[in-house]
Amino acid sequence: MIDPKSPMPMYYQIERYIEDLINQKQLTIGDQIPSEREFTDQFHVSRMTVRQAIMNLVHSGILIRIKGKGTFVAAQEKIEKKLLGFNGFSEDMISRGLKPGSRLLHFSRIRPSAKMIKQLKLQAEEEAYELKRVRLADEEPMAIETSYIPVRILPHLTEQQVSPSLYDYIERETGMTINHAEQSIEAAIVTSEEAKILDVAKGSPILLINRCAYLSNGQPIEQTKSLFRADRYKFKIDLPRR
């Protein structure tokens, strides 16, 4: 329990108290924890103290905050993604028994940069769609994706058609499969704006993934920059010895 006379800071004691509730199965994955006001009344501390304890647990991946709903016990294991093989975010989440989702932040037609023209094999005058989404797993923000898609290949793409699975729509419309991609992974730090979107602390580590996906005829169909939460995602690769 909480001891006001203890040399340990009160916020730290509240953190340990919440963790004990989880470890003792009094709170399980998906359960909503008491509100800040309830903890404030229970322990006779300031709301700022309670908020610090809760946010520390959110940043540790033990709790998750869902806007408009509250704070919940998170799944404790990171989502593991194998580097060999390629599928879309929605397909990947469904295969893990998670509910995929997305929130559209931006959708427009743009004149791509010279670099993007080269990556997507466009003519100089061609346009591309710019699509920015927050990708969700069981309503928890997992990544921010910014994608560029040739307008010529999907001339009738709308905001409604990019959710839930863009890849399913592309394959239906083109009659071709997305059969491979080139991908790079780097470490990065979130900006203030990205931190708010992903519900993590400013300066948190992220996994920066740049990927170019190709149709079966060799045409690049999507250039994507993804920012994955490092506290909820990890990559794994099996390396056979020669």
GROMACS elastic network, one bead per residue, 0.5 to 0.9 nm:
[ bonds ]
;  ai    aj funct       b0    kb
    1    13     6  0.78715   500
    1    14     6  0.84540   500
    1    16     6  0.89637   500
    1    17     6  0.65938   500
    2     6     6  0.83760   500
    2    10     6  0.74910   500
    2    13     6  0.60057   500
    2    14     6  0.69025   500
    2    17     6  0.75040   500
    2    43     6  0.71483   500
    3     6     6  0.53736   500
    3     7     6  0.89114   500
    3     8     6  0.86610   500
    3    10     6  0.79756   500
    3    13     6  0.78724   500
    4     7     6  0.83058   500
    4     8     6  0.87404   500
    4     9     6  0.86513   500
    4    10     6  0.70718   500
    4    43     6  0.89173   500
    5     8     6  0.85231   500
    6     9     6  0.76104   500
    6    10     6  0.83259   500
    6    13     6  0.89941   500
    7    10     6  0.87618   500
    8    11     6  0.84916   500
    8    12     6  0.67013   500
    8    13     6  0.67839   500
    9    12     6  0.53240   500
    9    13     6  0.64893   500
    9    14     6  0.88758   500
   10    13     6  0.50483   500
   10    14     6  0.62365   500
   10    15     6  0.86273   500
   10    45     6  0.79479   500
   10    49     6  0.69979   500
   10    50     6  0.84320   500
   10    53     6  0.85054   500
   11    14     6  0.51151   500
   11    15     6  0.62405   500
   11    16     6  0.87751   500
   11    48     6  0.89084   500
   11    49     6  0.52626   500
   11    50     6  0.61339   500
   11    51     6  0.82344   500
   11    52     6  0.62980   500
   11    54     6  0.84688   500
   12    15     6  0.50162   500
   12    16     6  0.63367   500
   12    17     6  0.86036   500
   12    52     6  0.87187   500
   12    53     6  0.63204   500
   13    16     6  0.51160   500
   13    17     6  0.60980   500
   13    18     6  0.87231   500
   13    53     6  0.82785   500
   14    18     6  0.62296   500
   14    19     6  0.85511   500
   14    39     6  0.86393   500
   14    43     6  0.86791   500
   14    49     6  0.86505   500
   14    50     6  0.71367   500
   14    53     6  0.61246   500
   14    54     6  0.82837   500
   15    18     6  0.53112   500
   15    19     6  0.62298   500
   15    20     6  0.86246   500
   15    50     6  0.86297   500
   15    52     6  0.88641   500
   15    53     6  0.51163   500
   15    54     6  0.68409   500
   15    56     6  0.77150   500
   15    57     6  0.69012   500
   16    20     6  0.60299   500
   16    21     6  0.86506   500
   16    53     6  0.88749   500
   17    20     6  0.50824   500
   17    21     6  0.64030   500
   17    22     6  0.88560   500
   18    21     6  0.51019   500
   18    22     6  0.64811   500
   18    23     6  0.87524   500
   18    27     6  0.85282   500
   18    33     6  0.84133   500
   18    53     6  0.89778   500
   18    54     6  0.86313   500
   18    57     6  0.88512   500
   19    22     6  0.50675   500
   19    23     6  0.60875   500
   19    24     6  0.84996   500
   19    27     6  0.89682   500
   19    57     6  0.85691   500
   19    62     6  0.81837   500
   20    24     6  0.59073   500
   20    25     6  0.83916   500
   20    26     6  0.84358   500
   20    27     6  0.89741   500
   21    24     6  0.52710   500
   21    25     6  0.62341   500
   21    26     6  0.50552   500
   21    27     6  0.55981   500
   21    28     6  0.85296   500
   22    25     6  0.50557   500
   22    26     6  0.58876   500
   22    28     6  0.59389   500
   22    29     6  0.83310   500
   22    73     6  0.78263   500
   23    26     6  0.76522   500
   23    27     6  0.79027   500
   23    28     6  0.84536   500
   24    27     6  0.75787   500
   24    28     6  0.89328   500
   25    28     6  0.56102   500
   27    30     6  0.84110   500
   27    31     6  0.59834   500
   27    32     6  0.80148   500
   27    33     6  0.75798   500
   27    73     6  0.72187   500
   28    31     6  0.55895   500
   28    32     6  0.88537   500
   28    73     6  0.63690   500
   28    74     6  0.84635   500
   28    75     6  0.89694   500
   29    32     6  0.88005   500
   29    72     6  0.75644   500
   29    74     6  0.55450   500
   29    75     6  0.57470   500
   29    76     6  0.82193   500
   30    72     6  0.56488   500
   30    73     6  0.51681   500
   30    74     6  0.62843   500
   30    75     6  0.77008   500
   31    71     6  0.84843   500
   31    72     6  0.53712   500
   31    73     6  0.55186   500
   31    74     6  0.84518   500
   32    35     6  0.86624   500
   32    69     6  0.89381   500
   32    70     6  0.68540   500
   32    71     6  0.56939   500
   32    73     6  0.64874   500
   33    63     6  0.88337   500
   33    70     6  0.79336   500
   33    71     6  0.59996   500
   33    72     6  0.57174   500
   33    73     6  0.71603   500
   34    37     6  0.80791   500
   34    38     6  0.59548   500
   34    39     6  0.66891   500
   34    70     6  0.88813   500
   34    71     6  0.81461   500
   35    38     6  0.51632   500
   35    39     6  0.64666   500
   35    40     6  0.85932   500
   35    70     6  0.76399   500
   35    71     6  0.79060   500
   36    39     6  0.52396   500
   36    40     6  0.60507   500
   36    41     6  0.86683   500
   36    47     6  0.62806   500
   36    48     6  0.88670   500
   36    50     6  0.60975   500
   36    51     6  0.66616   500
   36    54     6  0.84816   500
   37    41     6  0.61443   500
   37    42     6  0.84732   500
   37    47     6  0.68403   500
   37    50     6  0.85529   500
   38    41     6  0.52278   500
   38    42     6  0.60496   500
   38    43     6  0.86509   500
   39    43     6  0.60023   500
   39    44     6  0.79068   500
   39    45     6  0.80176   500
   39    47     6  0.81412   500
   39    50     6  0.67394   500
   40    43     6  0.55591   500
   40    44     6  0.53833   500
   40    45     6  0.52207   500
   40    46     6  0.60370   500
   40    47     6  0.57852   500
   40    49     6  0.84195   500
   40    50     6  0.66625   500
   41    44     6  0.52833   500
   41    45     6  0.73879   500
   41    46     6  0.89438   500
   42    45     6  0.82289   500
   43    46     6  0.88984   500
   45    48     6  0.83244   500
   45    49     6  0.65869   500
   45    50     6  0.73315   500
   46    49     6  0.53162   500
   46    50     6  0.66869   500
   46    51     6  0.87387   500
   47    50     6  0.51036   500
   47    51     6  0.60084   500
   47    52     6  0.85759   500
   48    52     6  0.61335   500
   48    53     6  0.87048   500
   49    52     6  0.52398   500
   49    53     6  0.64625   500
   49    54     6  0.88297   500
   50    53     6  0.51942   500
   50    54     6  0.62663   500
   50    55     6  0.86188   500
   51    54     6  0.51329   500
   51    55     6  0.59892   500
   51    56     6  0.84764   500
   52    55     6  0.51986   500
   52    56     6  0.61005   500
   52    57     6  0.87138   500
   53    56     6  0.52901   500
   53    57     6  0.65350   500
   53    58     6  0.88191   500
   54    57     6  0.52019   500
   54    58     6  0.62277   500
   54    59     6  0.87213   500
   54    63     6  0.76537   500
   54    71     6  0.84726   500
   55    59     6  0.60711   500
   55    60     6  0.84556   500
   55    63     6  0.83005   500
   55    65     6  0.89613   500
   55   200     6  0.88752   500
   55   201     6  0.85196   500
   56    59     6  0.51620   500
   56    60     6  0.62174   500
   56    61     6  0.87888   500
   56    62     6  0.88769   500
   56    63     6  0.89125   500
   57    61     6  0.63171   500
   57    62     6  0.52824   500
   57    63     6  0.56001   500
   57    64     6  0.82925   500
   58    61     6  0.51612   500
   58    62     6  0.57859   500
   58    64     6  0.54088   500
   58    65     6  0.71620   500
   58    71     6  0.85877   500
   58    74     6  0.86075   500
   58   199     6  0.85826   500
   58   200     6  0.75513   500
   58   201     6  0.89108   500
   59    62     6  0.76405   500
   59    63     6  0.78647   500
   59    64     6  0.84493   500
   59   199     6  0.86828   500
   59   200     6  0.60485   500
   59   201     6  0.65077   500
   59   204     6  0.83963   500
   59   231     6  0.78905   500
   60    63     6  0.76099   500
   60   231     6  0.71685   500
   61    64     6  0.68365   500
   61    73     6  0.89566   500
   61    74     6  0.66928   500
   61    75     6  0.80801   500
   61    76     6  0.68811   500
   61    77     6  0.88901   500
   61    78     6  0.88349   500
   61   231     6  0.61239   500
   61   232     6  0.70293   500
   62    72     6  0.87587   500
   62    73     6  0.62940   500
   62    74     6  0.53834   500
   62    75     6  0.73370   500
   62    76     6  0.61693   500
   63    71     6  0.66263   500
   63    72     6  0.55116   500
   63    75     6  0.82464   500
   63    76     6  0.87498   500
   64    70     6  0.85198   500
   64    71     6  0.56228   500
   64    72     6  0.53228   500
   64    73     6  0.63212   500
   64    74     6  0.55554   500
   64    75     6  0.89601   500
   64   140     6  0.72885   500
   64   199     6  0.82835   500
   65    68     6  0.89906   500
   65    69     6  0.78836   500
   65    70     6  0.58262   500
   65    72     6  0.63197   500
   65    73     6  0.89413   500
   65   140     6  0.79528   500
   65   199     6  0.72147   500
   66    69     6  0.55070   500
   66    70     6  0.55559   500
   66    71     6  0.62501   500
   66    72     6  0.78150   500
   66   139     6  0.74674   500
   66   140     6  0.69087   500
   66   141     6  0.86831   500
   66   199     6  0.84624   500
   67    70     6  0.65157   500
   67    71     6  0.85721   500
   73    76     6  0.85481   500
   74    77     6  0.88069   500
   75    78     6  0.77642   500
   76   232     6  0.85863   500
   77    80     6  0.85726   500
   77   232     6  0.74938   500
   77   233     6  0.88671   500
   78   230     6  0.86611   500
   78   231     6  0.69423   500
   78   233     6  0.51027   500
   78   234     6  0.64181   500
   79    96     6  0.87346   500
   79   232     6  0.59579   500
   79   234     6  0.62331   500
   79   235     6  0.84131   500
   80   232     6  0.86618   500
   80   233     6  0.60430   500
   80   234     6  0.50291   500
   80   235     6  0.56254   500
   80   236     6  0.67038   500
   81    84     6  0.89026   500
   81    92     6  0.84201   500
   81   233     6  0.74817   500
   81   234     6  0.62104   500
   81   236     6  0.59811   500
   81   237     6  0.85352   500
   82    85     6  0.70877   500
   82    86     6  0.87786   500
   82   234     6  0.86539   500
   82   235     6  0.56494   500
   82   237     6  0.55774   500
   82   238     6  0.81689   500
   83    86     6  0.77693   500
   83   235     6  0.63431   500
   83   236     6  0.59356   500
   83   237     6  0.53233   500
   83   238     6  0.83839   500
   84   236     6  0.85367   500
   84   237     6  0.65824   500
   84   238     6  0.80333   500
   85   180     6  0.83756   500
   86   179     6  0.80439   500
   86   180     6  0.66899   500
   86   181     6  0.71245   500
   87    90     6  0.83756   500
   87    91     6  0.63360   500
   87    92     6  0.64467   500
   87   167     6  0.87258   500
   87   178     6  0.87661   500
   87   179     6  0.89388   500
   87   180     6  0.87861   500
   88    91     6  0.53171   500
   88    92     6  0.61278   500
   88    93     6  0.87445   500
   88   165     6  0.76969   500
   88   166     6  0.82858   500
   88   167     6  0.66449   500
   88   168     6  0.89783   500
   89    92     6  0.50578   500
   89    93     6  0.62037   500
   89    94     6  0.86521   500
   89   100     6  0.76396   500
   89   135     6  0.78080   500
   89   165     6  0.79585   500
   90    93     6  0.52540   500
   90    94     6  0.61732   500
   90    95     6  0.86071   500
   90    99     6  0.81599   500
   90   100     6  0.52857   500
   90   101     6  0.73499   500
   90   135     6  0.86751   500
   90   137     6  0.87783   500
   90   164     6  0.70422   500
   90   165     6  0.58888   500
   90   166     6  0.87318   500
   90   167     6  0.88662   500
   91    94     6  0.52772   500
   91    95     6  0.62334   500
   91    96     6  0.88834   500
   91   100     6  0.82094   500
   91   165     6  0.78684   500
   92    95     6  0.52684   500
   92    96     6  0.66585   500
   92    98     6  0.87487   500
   92   100     6  0.85810   500
   93    96     6  0.51850   500
   93    97     6  0.65222   500
   93    98     6  0.51115   500
   93    99     6  0.64395   500
   93   100     6  0.56829   500
   93   137     6  0.67372   500
   94    97     6  0.51236   500
   94    98     6  0.53535   500
   94    99     6  0.61616   500
   94   100     6  0.66367   500
   95    98     6  0.74485   500
   96    99     6  0.87638   500
   98   137     6  0.59782   500
   98   138     6  0.58376   500
   99   136     6  0.79577   500
   99   137     6  0.55482   500
   99   139     6  0.76150   500
  100   135     6  0.74656   500
  100   136     6  0.56628   500
  100   138     6  0.63629   500
  100   139     6  0.76694   500
  100   164     6  0.75020   500
  100   165     6  0.89463   500
  101   134     6  0.83467   500
  101   135     6  0.59653   500
  101   137     6  0.62987   500
  101   138     6  0.75057   500
  101   139     6  0.68231   500
  101   140     6  0.89617   500
  101   141     6  0.89923   500
  101   163     6  0.77131   500
  101   164     6  0.61467   500
  101   165     6  0.87598   500
  102   133     6  0.62096   500
  102   134     6  0.53521   500
  102   136     6  0.54282   500
  102   137     6  0.85989   500
  102   139     6  0.85338   500
  102   141     6  0.85218   500
  102   163     6  0.67789   500
  102   164     6  0.66734   500
  103   132     6  0.87183   500
  103   133     6  0.54808   500
  103   134     6  0.50557   500
  103   135     6  0.67110   500
  103   136     6  0.78142   500
  103   163     6  0.84949   500
  104   107     6  0.75125   500
  104   131     6  0.78667   500
  104   132     6  0.62776   500
  104   134     6  0.65340   500
  104   135     6  0.89050   500
  104   159     6  0.79977   500
  104   162     6  0.86738   500
  104   163     6  0.84675   500
  105   131     6  0.78334   500
  105   132     6  0.53787   500
  105   133     6  0.53161   500
  105   134     6  0.71793   500
  106   130     6  0.74860   500
  106   131     6  0.57160   500
  106   133     6  0.70482   500
  106   146     6  0.88894   500
  107   129     6  0.70985   500
  107   130     6  0.57038   500
  107   132     6  0.65416   500
  107   133     6  0.88300   500
  107   158     6  0.84116   500
  107   159     6  0.66763   500
  108   128     6  0.84512   500
  108   129     6  0.56808   500
  108   130     6  0.54145   500
  108   131     6  0.68233   500
  108   159     6  0.89561   500
  109   127     6  0.64425   500
  109   128     6  0.56509   500
  109   130     6  0.60725   500
  109   131     6  0.88371   500
  109   151     6  0.78104   500
  110   127     6  0.56394   500
  110   128     6  0.55306   500
  110   129     6  0.61558   500
  110   130     6  0.66106   500
  111   124     6  0.89273   500
  111   125     6  0.77048   500
  111   126     6  0.70699   500
  111   127     6  0.50379   500
  111   128     6  0.64667   500
  111   129     6  0.87835   500
  112   115     6  0.79151   500
  112   116     6  0.57082   500
  112   117     6  0.61537   500
  112   124     6  0.87581   500
  112   126     6  0.79848   500
  112   127     6  0.64339   500
  112   128     6  0.62452   500
  112   129     6  0.87762   500
  112   130     6  0.88524   500
  112   148     6  0.84843   500
  113   116     6  0.51115   500
  113   117     6  0.61915   500
  113   118     6  0.86973   500
  114   117     6  0.50644   500
  114   118     6  0.63603   500
  114   119     6  0.87401   500
  114   124     6  0.80275   500
  115   118     6  0.52675   500
  115   119     6  0.62906   500
  115   120     6  0.87630   500
  116   120     6  0.60381   500
  116   121     6  0.81508   500
  116   122     6  0.81975   500
  116   148     6  0.81794   500
  116   223     6  0.79572   500
  117   120     6  0.53962   500
  117   121     6  0.56838   500
  117   123     6  0.69257   500
  117   124     6  0.68978   500
  117   126     6  0.82459   500
  117   128     6  0.88942   500
  118   121     6  0.50174   500
  118   122     6  0.65559   500
  118   123     6  0.86951   500
  119   122     6  0.79539   500
  119   212     6  0.77823   500
  119   220     6  0.74176   500
  119   223     6  0.74224   500
  120   148     6  0.84663   500
  120   149     6  0.78305   500
  120   150     6  0.71258   500
  120   212     6  0.82367   500
  120   219     6  0.76580   500
  120   220     6  0.51713   500
  120   221     6  0.68816   500
  120   222     6  0.72810   500
  120   223     6  0.71200   500
  121   150     6  0.89596   500
  121   219     6  0.75615   500
  121   220     6  0.69218   500
  122   125     6  0.80457   500
  122   126     6  0.61469   500
  122   127     6  0.82247   500
  122   128     6  0.88290   500
  122   150     6  0.74729   500
  122   152     6  0.89584   500
  123   126     6  0.53682   500
  123   127     6  0.87372   500
  124   127     6  0.86239   500
  126   150     6  0.77964   500
  126   151     6  0.75548   500
  126   152     6  0.75098   500
  127   149     6  0.87578   500
  127   150     6  0.65266   500
  127   151     6  0.57751   500
  127   152     6  0.76418   500
  128   148     6  0.60478   500
  128   149     6  0.52928   500
  128   152     6  0.79935   500
  129   147     6  0.77445   500
  129   148     6  0.53778   500
  129   149     6  0.50983   500
  129   150     6  0.63739   500
  129   151     6  0.61179   500
  129   157     6  0.85281   500
  130   146     6  0.70515   500
  130   147     6  0.58163   500
  130   149     6  0.69468   500
  131   145     6  0.78672   500
  131   146     6  0.55417   500
  131   147     6  0.50588   500
  131   148     6  0.64124   500
  131   149     6  0.82187   500
  131   159     6  0.88096   500
  131   162     6  0.85294   500
  132   144     6  0.72116   500
  132   145     6  0.55649   500
  132   147     6  0.63578   500
  133   143     6  0.83166   500
  133   144     6  0.57940   500
  133   145     6  0.52669   500
  133   146     6  0.65271   500
  133   147     6  0.85354   500
  134   141     6  0.65402   500
  134   142     6  0.74297   500
  134   143     6  0.58007   500
  134   145     6  0.63254   500
  134   146     6  0.89692   500
  134   197     6  0.75638   500
  134   198     6  0.78769   500
  135   139     6  0.87694   500
  135   140     6  0.83328   500
  135   141     6  0.59383   500
  135   142     6  0.57024   500
  135   143     6  0.51560   500
  135   144     6  0.61264   500
  135   145     6  0.71326   500
  136   139     6  0.51678   500
  136   140     6  0.51421   500
  136   142     6  0.54334   500
  136   143     6  0.72247   500
  137   140     6  0.51934   500
  137   141     6  0.66046   500
  137   142     6  0.65666   500
  138   141     6  0.85339   500
  139   142     6  0.89503   500
  140   198     6  0.85194   500
  140   199     6  0.89661   500
  141   144     6  0.82061   500
  141   197     6  0.76804   500
  141   198     6  0.54135   500
  141   199     6  0.72818   500
  141   229     6  0.84378   500
  142   198     6  0.67482   500
  142   227     6  0.84211   500
  142   228     6  0.59538   500
  142   229     6  0.57977   500
  142   232     6  0.70997   500
  142   233     6  0.78960   500
  143   197     6  0.89616   500
  143   198     6  0.68713   500
  143   226     6  0.64983   500
  143   227     6  0.52168   500
  143   229     6  0.61515   500
  144   194     6  0.78718   500
  144   197     6  0.79972   500
  144   198     6  0.75525   500
  144   225     6  0.81853   500
  144   226     6  0.55916   500
  144   227     6  0.51204   500
  144   228     6  0.67664   500
  144   229     6  0.89531   500
  145   224     6  0.66897   500
  145   225     6  0.57699   500
  145   227     6  0.65005   500
  145   228     6  0.86134   500
  146   223     6  0.83475   500
  146   224     6  0.55881   500
  146   225     6  0.52442   500
  146   226     6  0.64082   500
  146   227     6  0.88620   500
  147   222     6  0.63961   500
  147   223     6  0.55884   500
  147   225     6  0.64552   500
  147   226     6  0.84309   500
  148   221     6  0.82669   500
  148   222     6  0.55627   500
  148   223     6  0.51626   500
  148   224     6  0.63827   500
  148   225     6  0.89954   500
  149   152     6  0.88204   500
  149   153     6  0.80769   500
  149   154     6  0.79283   500
  149   220     6  0.85130   500
  149   221     6  0.58025   500
  149   223     6  0.67816   500
  149   224     6  0.88928   500
  150   153     6  0.56763   500
  150   154     6  0.67929   500
  150   155     6  0.83099   500
  150   220     6  0.84617   500
  150   221     6  0.65880   500
  150   222     6  0.75039   500
  151   154     6  0.51944   500
  151   155     6  0.50156   500
  151   156     6  0.80556   500
  151   157     6  0.79476   500
  152   155     6  0.55027   500
  153   170     6  0.89414   500
  153   173     6  0.88376   500
  153   174     6  0.75228   500
  153   221     6  0.78384   500
  154   157     6  0.56740   500
  154   170     6  0.76027   500
  154   173     6  0.74317   500
  154   174     6  0.79022   500
  157   160     6  0.82974   500
  157   161     6  0.64088   500
  157   162     6  0.76785   500
  158   161     6  0.53997   500
  158   162     6  0.69604   500
  159   162     6  0.57262   500
  159   163     6  0.77345   500
  160   163     6  0.62468   500
  160   164     6  0.88511   500
  161   164     6  0.77786   500
  161   165     6  0.82128   500
  161   166     6  0.70825   500
  161   169     6  0.70035   500
  162   165     6  0.63928   500
  162   167     6  0.85664   500
  162   169     6  0.75309   500
  163   166     6  0.61360   500
  163   169     6  0.89021   500
  164   168     6  0.88263   500
  165   168     6  0.54952   500
  165   169     6  0.67352   500
  165   170     6  0.89624   500
  166   169     6  0.51962   500
  166   170     6  0.62256   500
  166   171     6  0.87579   500
  167   170     6  0.50255   500
  167   171     6  0.61884   500
  167   172     6  0.85790   500
  167   177     6  0.88243   500
  167   178     6  0.75098   500
  168   171     6  0.53325   500
  168   172     6  0.62387   500
  168   173     6  0.86810   500
  169   172     6  0.51695   500
  169   173     6  0.61080   500
  169   174     6  0.85454   500
  170   173     6  0.52479   500
  170   174     6  0.60009   500
  170   175     6  0.80782   500
  170   176     6  0.81043   500
  170   177     6  0.82518   500
  170   178     6  0.82371   500
  170   221     6  0.84967   500
  171   174     6  0.53604   500
  171   175     6  0.54696   500
  171   176     6  0.53254   500
  171   177     6  0.53897   500
  171   178     6  0.69054   500
  171   215     6  0.85611   500
  172   175     6  0.53903   500
  172   176     6  0.74914   500
  172   177     6  0.86194   500
  173   176     6  0.81227   500
  174   177     6  0.80917   500
  174   215     6  0.88846   500
  176   179     6  0.87308   500
  176   215     6  0.63554   500
  176   216     6  0.60996   500
  176   217     6  0.78424   500
  177   214     6  0.85538   500
  177   215     6  0.56892   500
  177   216     6  0.55903   500
  177   217     6  0.88043   500
  178   181     6  0.81674   500
  178   213     6  0.67901   500
  178   214     6  0.56339   500
  178   216     6  0.59896   500
  178   221     6  0.80856   500
  179   213     6  0.78458   500
  179   214     6  0.63944   500
  179   215     6  0.59183   500
  179   216     6  0.55644   500
  179   218     6  0.89773   500
  180   212     6  0.86617   500
  180   213     6  0.60266   500
  180   214     6  0.56690   500
  180   215     6  0.73870   500
  180   216     6  0.78983   500
  181   211     6  0.65622   500
  181   212     6  0.54005   500
  181   214     6  0.58414   500
  181   220     6  0.88023   500
  182   210     6  0.82594   500
  182   211     6  0.55289   500
  182   212     6  0.52997   500
  182   213     6  0.66057   500
  182   214     6  0.84829   500
  183   209     6  0.68594   500
  183   210     6  0.56101   500
  183   212     6  0.65498   500
  183   213     6  0.85751   500
  184   208     6  0.81743   500
  184   209     6  0.56678   500
  184   210     6  0.53446   500
  184   211     6  0.65347   500
  185   207     6  0.66928   500
  185   208     6  0.56796   500
  185   210     6  0.66748   500
  185   211     6  0.88711   500
  186   206     6  0.85739   500
  186   207     6  0.59188   500
  186   208     6  0.50485   500
  186   209     6  0.64780   500
  186   210     6  0.86017   500
  187   205     6  0.70618   500
  187   206     6  0.61083   500
  187   207     6  0.50676   500
  187   208     6  0.59041   500
  187   209     6  0.88149   500
  187   230     6  0.88621   500
  188   204     6  0.85599   500
  188   205     6  0.58310   500
  188   206     6  0.52773   500
  188   207     6  0.61280   500
  188   208     6  0.61166   500
  188   227     6  0.85352   500
  189   202     6  0.82517   500
  189   203     6  0.53880   500
  189   204     6  0.56569   500
  189   206     6  0.56413   500
  189   207     6  0.83409   500
  189   208     6  0.88503   500
  190   193     6  0.79244   500
  190   194     6  0.56372   500
  190   195     6  0.57671   500
  190   200     6  0.86396   500
  190   201     6  0.83634   500
  190   202     6  0.62961   500
  190   203     6  0.53259   500
  190   204     6  0.57458   500
  190   205     6  0.64523   500
  190   206     6  0.64608   500
  190   227     6  0.83201   500
  191   194     6  0.51608   500
  191   195     6  0.60055   500
  191   196     6  0.87087   500
  191   202     6  0.62756   500
  191   203     6  0.65237   500
  191   204     6  0.85160   500
  192   195     6  0.51051   500
  192   196     6  0.64413   500
  192   197     6  0.88989   500
  192   201     6  0.82013   500
  192   202     6  0.52987   500
  192   203     6  0.75643   500
  193   196     6  0.53353   500
  193   197     6  0.65176   500
  193   198     6  0.88527   500
  193   202     6  0.84339   500
  194   197     6  0.51110   500
  194   198     6  0.61288   500
  194   199     6  0.82650   500
  194   200     6  0.84233   500
  194   202     6  0.81318   500
  194   227     6  0.87225   500
  195   198     6  0.52129   500
  195   199     6  0.56507   500
  195   201     6  0.57893   500
  195   202     6  0.53097   500
  195   203     6  0.76696   500
  195   204     6  0.75345   500
  196   200     6  0.65901   500
  196   201     6  0.78048   500
  196   202     6  0.79287   500
  197   200     6  0.79928   500
  198   201     6  0.88076   500
  198   228     6  0.88560   500
  198   229     6  0.74977   500
  200   203     6  0.85859   500
  200   204     6  0.66729   500
  200   229     6  0.82705   500
  201   204     6  0.55447   500
  204   229     6  0.83462   500
  204   230     6  0.81247   500
  204   231     6  0.87840   500
  205   229     6  0.71997   500
  205   230     6  0.58618   500
  205   231     6  0.79294   500
  206   227     6  0.61975   500
  206   228     6  0.55558   500
  206   231     6  0.79330   500
  207   226     6  0.78830   500
  207   227     6  0.56812   500
  207   229     6  0.64434   500
  207   230     6  0.58303   500
  207   233     6  0.82663   500
  207   234     6  0.85369   500
  208   225     6  0.71709   500
  208   226     6  0.58198   500
  208   228     6  0.65500   500
  209   224     6  0.78970   500
  209   225     6  0.57596   500
  209   226     6  0.50238   500
  209   227     6  0.64562   500
  209   228     6  0.77542   500
  210   223     6  0.75357   500
  210   224     6  0.57372   500
  210   226     6  0.64306   500
  211   222     6  0.79673   500
  211   223     6  0.58309   500
  211   224     6  0.52137   500
  211   225     6  0.65921   500
  211   226     6  0.82124   500
  212   220     6  0.67190   500
  212   221     6  0.75612   500
  212   222     6  0.56756   500
  212   224     6  0.63389   500
  213   219     6  0.85943   500
  213   220     6  0.57993   500
  213   221     6  0.57949   500
  213   222     6  0.52565   500
  213   223     6  0.65762   500
  213   224     6  0.82855   500
  214   217     6  0.77831   500
  214   218     6  0.56769   500
  214   219     6  0.54651   500
  214   221     6  0.54071   500
  214   222     6  0.71998   500
  215   218     6  0.54157   500
  215   219     6  0.53535   500
  215   220     6  0.63157   500
  215   221     6  0.63058   500
  216   219     6  0.73911   500
  217   220     6  0.89546   500
  218   221     6  0.89676   500
  220   223     6  0.76682   500
  227   230     6  0.89681   500
  228   231     6  0.87844   500
  228   232     6  0.79923   500
  228   233     6  0.67616   500
  229   232     6  0.55324   500
  229   233     6  0.60398   500
  229   234     6  0.88701   500
  230   233     6  0.53138   500
  230   234     6  0.67685   500
  231   234     6  0.81252   500
